[in-house]
Amino acid sequence: MTICAQFSRPSGLLRRGLRPPILQLPIRNATRGILREIFESPEIPHDDIKFVKGLAGRDVQIIRKWGSWEDWFHDAMVVTGGGRHYMLVALTNHPKGDEYLVELAKTVDDLMIGVTE
């Protein structure tokens, strides 16, 4: 088996008692801090769609990234505040995907703070 095939099949490495390679991005701690500052900046407002719309009016800080293409909608965020710290990531393939993501964010955050119906 070639080296390329071995790397493309981590399960084959594990069967032979070898660990698959761990790829690390060359991002230094300082760079991570700068990126975090940019994403947390109140001067760059979040678009009021998807997860942000679902958490509107809640006392939380959000770092997020979203996108859409045709009927594909995704959102990813880190939420902190009010005794909670969690990450939520979702991808939908439906014309009402934005609406689904709004409701998902509300439901998950309610669960994180212990709200039950």
FENKACOR-V858356 format. One record per backbone hydrogen bond with DSSP energy under -1.0 kcal/mol. CO is the residue of the C=O (numbers start at 1). NH is the residue of the N-H. E is the energy in kcal/mol with one decimal. If there is no record, write none. Layout:
<<CO,NH,E> <CO,NH,E>>
//
This chain:
<<2,6,-2.1> <3,7,-2.5> <4,8,-1.9> <9,12,-1.1> <9,13,-1.2> <10,14,-2.2> <11,15,-2.1> <12,16,-1.2> <13,18,-2.9> <14,17,-1.7> <25,27,-2.2> <28,32,-2.1> <29,33,-2.2> <30,34,-2.0> <31,35,-2.7> <32,36,-2.6> <33,37,-2.3> <34,38,-2.2> <35,39,-2.5> <36,40,-2.2> <41,44,-1.3> <47,49,-2.1> <49,52,-1.1> <50,54,-1.7> <51,55,-1.5> <53,56,-1.1> <55,58,-2.0> <58,60,-2.0> <61,80,-2.1> <63,78,-2.5> <65,76,-1.8> <67,74,-2.6> <69,72,-2.9> <71,94,-1.5> <72,69,-2.5> <73,92,-2.9> <74,67,-2.1> <75,90,-2.4> <76,65,-2.5> <77,88,-2.4> <78,63,-1.9> <79,86,-2.1> <80,61,-3.2> <81,84,-1.0> <84,81,-1.6> <86,79,-3.2> <88,77,-2.4> <90,75,-1.9> <92,73,-2.2> <94,97,-2.1> <96,100,-2.1> <97,101,-2.3> <98,102,-1.9> <99,103,-2.1> <100,104,-2.5> <101,105,-2.2> <102,106,-1.9> <103,107,-2.5> <104,108,-2.8> <105,109,-2.3> <106,110,-2.4> <107,111,-2.1> <108,112,-2.2> <109,113,-1.6> <110,115,-2.9>>
//
